Amino acid sequence: MPAVMRIWYNKIERLLIFIKNKGDIGFQMEVTQMNKTGFRLCVRSKIWLVIDGKPVLGQGREEMLRLIQKTGSINRAAILMGIPYRKAWTYISFMEKRLGFPLLNRMKGGRRGGESTLTPQAVALLQKFTLLQKGVNEMVNRKFMDLNF
């Protein structure tokens, strides 16, 4: 049973239902209005991992780690995400502290600048998170179809 359930209604186009379980996963579902005569229901889910009630990994931080993996740069990843470098660095530091292992191998700059690569633990974390997202989405979609909305 959900620990917290909140319902928001925006008369213009959507109904959002936010459910946060006592465990480490949160979900967000969205219902979109198609026209004045009826609704076309679509289910959307969003997952994040928390430790002691504080988010550790979710869609944004996953994207940041993947961009670092792709670009080799915290700064470049932050620019691509539209966030300050300091914020990206703070997220990484927080995640490493809470998870208890390093996420990045950092080489300080020089003439050609520094480089950051994901540690094997970070790569494994992203792989597991992707599998978790896929599994939850399949489960949510299956349940949504079973309920014949």
N, C-alpha and C positions, 0 to 999 in steps of 0.2 A: 504494500500500500504506500502511495507517495507520502513523503513527509510534508511536502509543500505543494499546493496546487493553486495556481493563479490563472485567471481568465481575463484577457483584455479584448475589448471589441472596438474596432475602428470602423465606423459606419461607412467610410468610403470604399474600402476594398478587402479587408481581411479580419479574420478572427484568429488570434494567437492563443495557444494553450501552452503554458510552461509547466512542466512537471519536473521536480527535482527529487530524486530518490535519496534515501538515507545513505546509500552506497556511494560509489565514486563516479557515477555517470549521470549526466543531465540530458534531457531531451527537449526539443522544441518542435512543435508541429504547426503547420500553417494551412488554413482553408482559404481559398481564393474565390472571390465572387466573379463570375464571368459576365452576367447580364442582370437586368432588373427582374427577370422572371424566375431565375433559379440560381443554384450554386453548382459549380464544378469542383468537387472535393479533391484535393491533392494532399498527400501526407508528406511532410518534410521532417527529417530528424537531424539533430545536431548533437554531437557527443563531445564531452571533455572529461579529463581525468583530474581529480582533486586529491590533495593530501591535507588532512586536518581542515577541511572546508575551503581551502585556497586552491584556485585553479593552477594546474601544473602543465597540462598539455591539452590544447584544443585546436580548432581550425586555424586560428591566427598564428599560434606558435608553431604548429606543424608546418604551415606555409613558410614561416621564417626559416626554420631548420632546412627545409627543402631548397629554399633559395640560397642559403649559405652553402649547401652541398653543391648546388649548380654553379654558383659564381665564385666560390672560394673566399668570400668576403662578407663579413658582418655588415660593413658599411654599405656595400652594394645591395645586399639583401634589404637593409633598412630603407634605402632610397627607393628600391622597387616597391616596397610595401607602403611607402609614404609616411614612415615614422622616423623620429630622430634616432641617430646611432645610439645615443645614451639609453633610450628606452629599449632598444633591441638588446643591448648589452645587459641591462638590468633584468630583462626577461630570462636571458640565458643564465645569468648568475643565480637568479631565484630558482630556476628549474634544476640546475646542478646541485644547489644546496639542498633542496627538498628531495630530490631523487637519490642523492648520495653518490653520484658518479659524474665524471666530466662528460659533457656532450661534444665539446670541440677540442681539437688539437690546434693550438694557435702558434703561428710563427710571426714574430714581430716584424714590422716593416724595415725597409732599407731603401735602396735606390728604386727597386721595383715594387715596393710595398709589401705588406705582410700577406699571409694566407691563413685561412681557417678551413679545416676539414672536419667532418663528423667522425667521432670515435666509433668503434664497433658497437659499443653499447647504445649510442644514439641511433645508429642505423637499425639495430635490432628493435629499439623502441618504436621507431617510425614504421617498421614493417608490421609489428604487432598492432599498433594503433590503426593502421590501414585495414588489417584483417578484422579488428574489432568493429570499425566503422562499417565495413562491408557486411559483417554478420548481423549487426544491429539493423542496418537498412533492409536487409533481406527479411529479417524477422518482422520489422514494422510493416513493410510492404505486404508480406504474407498475411499478417493479422488484419491489416486494413482491407485487403481483398476478401478475407474470410467473413468479415463483418458486413459485407455487402452495402456499403454506404451509398 
